Amino acid sequence: MIRQFCQTSFILWNLFASSLLIADTNTESVLPDLGAFSVNKQQEDQLGQQFLRELRASTAILSDPLIHDYLENLCYRLAFAAQSKHTNLDIVVLPDRNINAFAVAGGVIGINAGLLLYADNEAEVAAVLAHELAHLDLHHYTRSQQAQAGDQWLYLGALLASIALAANSSNNDAGLAVGLSAQAALIDKQLSYSRLHEREADHVGIQTLTNAGFNPQAMADFFSKMDRQARQVGLMPSFLLTHPSSQERNADSTLRSQQYPNKGKVDSLDYQLIRRRLLAIIDGRQADNLAVLQQKLNNNPKHEPTLLSILFTLLNNEQFSQARQVATQLRTISPQRIDYIIAQADIELANQQAQNAVKILEDALLINPQNQTLKMYAAKAAIKAQAYTQAIQWLSSLSYERANDPEVWQSLVECYQAQKEGLQLLRARAEFAFLLGSYDKAISDLEQAKKLATNNYPLLAKIKQRQLVFEQTKEVSKKIK
């Protein structure tokens, strides 16, 4: 149903978001009495999971386990600092250079690659994520829907459409000039709530940022920086379109941050290394000029982020021998840092030496056997080396630890297909289809799997139980749409 009106919803969403920019900003910034709103956690979770499945099916996801792990860890760090009741967060990273992030009821947080590329330090990224987490904890989506008497999928459909269009269009402003005569009724219903919710999220987000040990000034700094960009370039960042800002709001954030005596931390090596990795993935061979990087290194020969940038530049230019030398230098500085282990494996994979990559990752897993990111990379390397049995060992473990990760099941499908294991292939394929919202296909695959498991009654019982879950979820998805 969402896909049928995505285009129309996108027009409405852009009209709504653009109108927010000129709205009255005198809304009082007072935290709400949540007791006045009824919140059904089960319904929120169902809604969030349905949105997540639709998003995976319609939009490219950036599937780099190391980047995902970093952002997931940062989100949970903020959630603990906020004493959030959202104990199960689903983090989605989109390969979109637009600066944006979003939160959906049920604990779904979406992060554009552009946010990390634009933010100068970790505290600025944490500020945006703390703000998004506040939207979840304050149940802004549920409160808006109660105030508006429904229309839940109109908002989510618009969000999906705008994400998909931005991800698949070379023109990041596509749609902003379209549909200026669209129905203004949706705007009128949402307008006052959005301003209030942004102020509430700022208030709680700054407190969360401080509790997590970050500098609270980072929130005002980031929003002010985007405002300056909008004025200088004449282009409104995507984040401001969906999170309307104002001079009053920025001033309020600055004032609040000054009330905290402990300024906290601004940056980390972890963030700078992840940022370098992301830049190499997004920009490829255009990432950095080697001569400029070498000049930076001359000023600080052991600056690890610069060394990693040089490694990725050499890797993208297929200068594998030189890249290996830099990897060795980095691992001499920090032998067990996962960023450098995986970068070293990346070199071997790019040079068609998959077995070497497997060995590097295997050795790392001997020291850190429970690391899920290492296991995922090791499984991918093993698949490229056609060591499918070895890959399945790691992936089977991950299928329990990260059961809602489509990449795990997609990798298992590849392994079982190569080994012609029909029953396991059908089960893995069903799980992958389910996570993309293809319920009929998932149920059909399990129906076939039952025929192959006829005499294995314990396994047959598990398949039937899983099929029931799929069927129930399918029915729920119809009701919430």
C-alpha positions in Angstrom: 0.0 0.0 0.0 2.8 2.4 0.8 4.4 2.0 -2.6 1.1 2.9 -4.3 1.1 6.5 -2.9 4.8 7.2 -2.3 5.0 9.7 -5.0 1.9 11.7 -3.9 3.0 11.4 -0.2 6.4 12.8 -1.1 4.9 15.9 -2.6 2.8 16.4 0.5 5.8 15.8 2.7 8.0 18.4 1.0 5.2 21.0 1.0 4.7 20.3 4.7 8.4 20.4 5.6 9.1 23.6 3.6 6.1 25.3 5.2 7.5 24.6 8.6 10.5 26.7 7.9 8.3 29.9 7.9 6.0 28.9 10.8 5.5 30.7 14.0 8.3 29.9 16.5 6.7 31.1 19.7 5.7 27.7 20.9 6.5 27.3 24.5 9.3 24.8 25.1 7.7 22.8 27.9 8.2 19.0 28.4 4.9 17.2 28.1 2.9 15.2 30.6 3.2 11.8 29.0 0.5 10.5 31.3 -2.0 12.5 29.1 -1.2 10.2 26.2 -1.9 6.5 25.8 1.1 4.6 24.4 0.8 1.1 23.2 4.3 -0.2 23.0 3.3 -3.3 21.0 1.6 -1.2 18.4 4.7 1.1 18.2 7.0 -1.8 17.8 4.8 -3.4 15.1 4.7 0.0 13.2 8.4 0.5 13.4 9.2 -3.1 12.2 6.8 -2.7 9.3 8.4 0.6 8.3 11.8 -1.0 8.6 10.9 -3.9 6.3 9.4 -1.4 3.7 12.5 0.7 3.9 14.8 -2.3 3.2 12.7 -3.4 0.3 12.6 0.1 -1.4 16.0 1.7 -0.6 19.6 0.8 -0.7 21.2 0.2 2.7 24.8 0.8 3.5 25.9 -2.7 4.6 29.2 -2.2 6.2 29.3 -4.0 9.6 32.0 -1.9 11.1 30.3 1.4 10.4 26.9 -0.1 11.6 28.5 -1.4 14.8 30.0 2.0 15.6 26.7 3.8 15.1 24.8 1.1 17.0 27.2 1.4 19.9 26.9 5.2 20.0 23.1 5.0 19.9 23.0 2.6 22.8 25.5 4.7 24.7 23.1 7.6 24.4 20.1 5.4 25.2 21.7 4.3 28.5 22.5 7.9 29.3 18.9 8.9 28.6 17.6 6.0 30.7 15.6 5.2 27.6 12.9 2.5 27.7 13.8 1.6 24.1 16.1 -1.3 24.9 15.9 -2.7 21.3 17.1 -0.2 18.7 17.3 -0.9 15.0 19.9 1.3 13.3 19.8 1.7 9.5 22.6 3.5 7.6 21.8 4.9 4.2 24.4 5.6 1.5 23.0 9.1 1.0 25.3 12.2 1.1 22.4 14.4 2.3 22.7 15.5 5.9 19.8 13.7 7.6 18.7 11.4 10.3 15.2 10.2 11.4 13.4 8.2 14.1 10.3 6.0 13.7 8.1 4.7 16.5 9.3 1.4 17.9 13.0 2.2 18.1 14.1 2.6 14.4 16.8 5.2 13.8 17.9 6.0 10.3 21.2 7.8 9.6 22.4 9.2 6.3 26.1 8.8 5.5 26.1 12.5 4.9 25.7 13.2 8.6 29.0 11.6 9.4 30.7 13.2 6.4 29.5 16.7 7.4 29.9 16.5 11.2 33.4 17.6 12.2 33.5 15.6 15.4 31.8 12.8 17.3 29.9 15.1 19.6 28.0 16.7 16.7 26.9 13.2 15.5 25.9 12.3 19.0 23.9 15.5 19.3 21.8 14.6 16.3 21.3 11.0 17.5 20.4 12.2 21.0 17.8 14.5 19.4 16.4 11.5 17.5 16.3 9.3 20.5 14.4 12.0 22.4 11.7 11.9 19.7 11.4 8.2 20.4 11.3 8.5 24.2 8.8 11.4 24.1 6.6 9.3 21.8 6.3 12.3 19.4 4.9 10.1 16.5 2.2 8.5 18.7 1.2 11.9 20.2 1.0 13.5 16.7 -1.2 10.7 15.5 -3.5 10.9 18.5 -3.8 14.6 18.0 -4.6 14.2 14.3 -6.8 11.1 14.6 -4.7 8.8 12.5 -3.1 9.2 9.0 -0.1 7.2 10.3 0.9 5.7 7.0 0.6 9.0 5.2 3.5 10.3 7.2 5.5 7.1 7.0 4.8 6.7 3.3 6.0 10.3 2.7 9.2 9.6 4.7 9.8 6.4 2.7 9.3 8.2 -0.6 11.6 11.1 0.3 14.3 8.6 1.4 14.0 6.5 -1.8 13.9 9.6 -4.1 17.0 11.1 -2.5 18.9 7.8 -2.7 18.1 7.2 -6.3 18.3 10.7 -7.7 21.3 12.7 -8.8 19.3 15.8 -8.0 19.0 16.0 -4.2 16.3 18.7 -4.5 14.1 16.7 -6.7 10.5 17.1 -5.7 11.0 20.3 -3.8 9.7 22.3 -6.8 6.9 19.8 -7.5 3.4 19.8 -6.1 3.2 23.3 -4.8 -0.6 23.2 -5.2 -0.9 20.0 -3.2 -3.4 19.8 -0.3 -2.5 22.1 2.5 -4.8 20.3 5.0 -2.0 17.9 6.1 0.2 20.9 6.8 -2.4 22.6 9.0 -2.8 19.4 11.0 0.9 18.9 11.7 2.3 22.4 12.0 2.0 23.3 15.7 3.0 19.8 16.8 6.3 19.8 14.9 7.6 23.0 16.4 6.8 21.9 19.9 8.3 18.4 19.4 11.5 19.9 18.0 11.9 22.0 21.1 11.2 19.1 23.4 13.7 16.9 21.6 16.3 19.6 21.9 15.7 20.0 25.6 15.9 16.2 26.3 18.7 15.7 23.8 21.1 18.2 25.4 20.6 16.5 28.7 21.3 13.1 27.2 24.4 14.4 25.4 25.7 15.7 28.8 24.9 12.5 30.6 26.7 10.5 28.0 29.9 12.6 28.5 29.7 14.8 25.4 30.0 18.5 25.1 26.4 19.8 25.1 27.4 22.8 22.9 27.7 20.4 20.0 24.0 20.4 19.4 23.8 24.2 18.9 27.0 24.2 17.0 25.7 21.6 14.5 22.4 23.3 13.9 24.0 26.7 13.6 26.4 25.3 11.0 23.6 24.0 8.9 21.8 27.3 9.1 24.9 29.1 7.9 25.2 26.6 5.0 21.6 27.2 4.0 22.1 31.0 4.0 25.5 30.9 2.2 24.7 28.2 -0.4 21.0 28.9 -0.7 20.3 25.2 -0.3 18.3 23.8 2.7 20.0 20.7 4.2 17.6 17.7 4.3 17.9 17.6 8.1 16.4 21.1 8.4 13.6 20.2 6.1 12.4 17.5 8.4 13.7 19.2 11.6 12.6 22.8 11.2 15.1 25.2 12.8 15.1 28.9 13.8 17.5 31.5 15.3 15.4 31.4 18.5 15.8 27.6 18.7 19.6 27.7 18.1 19.9 30.5 20.8 17.9 28.4 23.2 20.1 25.3 22.6 23.2 27.5 23.2 21.8 28.9 26.4 20.9 25.4 27.7 24.3 24.1 26.9 26.0 26.9 28.9 24.1 25.7 32.0 26.2 22.6 32.3 29.5 23.1 34.0 31.1 19.9 32.7 31.7 20.5 29.0 32.5 16.9 28.3 34.2 15.3 25.3 34.1 16.5 21.7 35.8 13.9 19.6 37.3 10.4 19.5 39.7 8.4 17.4 36.9 5.8 16.8 34.8 8.5 15.1 37.6 9.8 12.9 38.6 6.3 11.7 35.0 5.4 10.9 34.6 8.7 9.1 37.6 7.9 6.9 36.2 4.4 6.1 32.9 5.8 5.2 34.4 8.5 2.9 36.4 5.8 1.1 33.2 3.7 0.6 31.1 6.6 -0.6 33.6 8.4 -2.7 35.8 5.5 -3.9 38.7 6.7 -6.0 37.7 10.3 -5.6 38.2 10.1 -1.8 41.5 11.9 -1.2 44.5 13.3 -3.0 47.5 11.2 -2.0 49.9 14.2 -2.2 47.8 16.3 0.2 47.5 13.4 2.6 51.2 12.8 2.5 51.8 16.4 3.3 49.6 16.1 6.4 51.4 13.0 7.5 54.8 14.8 7.2 53.5 17.2 9.9 52.4 14.3 12.2 53.9 10.9 11.0 51.8 8.8 13.4 48.5 10.5 12.9 46.3 7.4 12.6 43.3 8.9 10.7 45.6 10.3 8.0 47.4 6.9 7.7 44.0 5.2 7.3 43.0 7.7 4.6 46.3 7.0 2.8 45.6 3.2 3.1 42.1 3.6 1.5 43.4 5.9 -1.2 46.1 3.4 -2.2 43.6 0.6 -2.0 41.1 2.4 -4.2 43.9 3.0 -6.7 44.8 -0.7 -6.6 48.3 0.1 -5.2 48.1 -3.0 -3.0 51.8 -3.4 -2.0 51.9 0.2 -0.7 48.6 -0.2 1.0 49.9 -3.3 2.8 52.9 -1.3 4.1 50.5 1.3 5.6 48.4 -1.4 7.1 51.4 -2.9 8.8 52.4 0.5 10.1 48.9 1.0 11.6 48.9 -2.5 13.2 52.3 -1.8 14.7 50.8 1.3 16.4 47.6 -0.6 17.5 47.8 -4.4 16.8 44.3 -5.4 17.8 42.3 -2.3 16.7 39.5 -3.8 14.6 39.5 -0.9 12.1 43.0 -1.8 11.0 42.4 -5.6 11.0 39.5 -5.2 8.7 41.3 -2.6 6.5 44.1 -5.1 6.2 41.6 -7.8 5.1 40.0 -5.3 2.7 43.3 -5.0 0.9 43.6 -8.8 0.4 40.0 -9.1 -0.8 40.5 -6.3 -3.3 43.7 -8.0 -4.5 41.7 -11.3 -5.1 43.5 -12.9 -2.1 40.5 -14.0 -0.2 42.2 -16.8 1.7 44.7 -14.3 3.1 41.8 -12.2 4.3 40.2 -15.2 6.0 43.5 -15.9 7.8 43.8 -12.3 9.0 40.3 -12.4 10.4 40.6 -15.9 11.8 43.6 -14.8 13.8 41.8 -11.8 15.1 38.8 -14.0 16.2 41.2 -16.2 18.2 41.7 -13.1 20.5 38.2 -11.8 20.3 36.0 -14.8 19.4 32.6 -13.1 20.3 33.1 -10.0 18.1 30.1 -10.0 15.7 31.7 -7.6 13.3 34.8 -9.7 12.9 32.6 -12.8 12.4 30.6 -11.1 9.7 33.7 -9.9 7.8 35.3 -13.4 8.2 32.1 -15.0 6.8 32.2 -12.6 3.8 35.8 -13.4 3.1 35.2 -17.1 3.4 32.4 -16.9 0.8 34.8 -15.1 -1.6 37.3 -17.9 -0.9 34.5 -20.4 -1.6 35.0 -21.8 1.9 31.3 -22.1 2.4 31.3 -24.6 5.3 33.6 -22.2 7.2 31.4 -19.3 6.4 28.3 -21.1 7.6 29.9 -21.7 11.0 30.2 -18.0 11.6 26.9 -17.1 10.0 25.0 -19.7 12.0 26.2 -18.1 15.2 25.2 -14.6 13.8 21.8 -15.9 12.8 21.0 -16.1 16.6 22.9 -13.1 17.7 21.6 -10.8 14.8 18.5 -12.6 13.8 17.0 -9.4 12.3 20.0 -8.6 10.1 19.1 -9.3 6.5 22.8 -9.4 5.5 23.3 -12.5 7.7 20.4 -14.4 6.0 21.4 -13.2 2.5 24.9 -14.5 3.1 23.5 -17.8 4.3 21.4 -18.1 1.2 24.5 -17.7 -0.9 26.3 -20.4 1.1 23.5 -22.9 1.0 22.9 -22.3 -2.7 26.5 -23.0 -3.4 26.4 -26.2 -1.4 23.0 -27.2 -2.8 21.4 -27.6 0.6 17.8 -27.3 -0.4 16.1 -27.4 3.0 18.5 -24.9 4.7 18.4 -22.7 1.6 14.6 -22.4 1.8 14.7 -21.5 5.5 17.3 -18.8 5.0 15.6 -17.5 2.0 12.3 -17.3 4.0 14.0 -15.3 6.8 15.5 -12.9 4.3 12.2 -12.4 2.4 10.4 -11.8 5.8 12.9 -9.0 6.8 12.1 -7.3 3.5 8.3 -7.5 4.0 7.8 -10.2 1.3 5.5 -12.2 3.5 3.9 -14.4 0.8 7.3 -15.4 -0.5 8.6 -16.2 3.0 5.5 -18.3 3.8 5.8 -20.1 0.4 9.5 -21.0 1.1 8.6 -22.4 4.5 5.8 -24.4 2.9 8.3 -26.0 0.6 10.7 -26.5 3.5 8.1 -28.5 5.4 7.9 -31.0 2.5 11.7 -31.6 2.7 11.6 -31.9 6.5 8.7 -34.5 6.6 10.5 -37.1 8.7 12.5 -34.7 10.9 9.7 -33.9 13.4 11.7 -31.5 15.7 12.8 -29.4 12.7 9.3 -29.6 11.2 7.8 -28.2 14.4 10.3 -25.2 14.3 9.4 -24.5 10.7 5.7 -24.6 11.4 6.2 -22.3 14.4 8.2 -19.8 12.3 5.5 -20.0 9.5 2.9 -19.1 12.1 4.9 -16.0 13.1 5.1 -14.9 9.4 1.4 -15.4 8.9 0.5 -13.4 12.1 2.9 -10.6 11.1 1.3 -10.5 7.6 -2.1 -10.0 9.2 -0.9 -7.3 11.6 0.7 -5.4 8.7 -2.7 -5.3 6.9 -4.3 -3.8 10.0 -1.7 -1.1 10.7 -1.8 0.1 7.1 
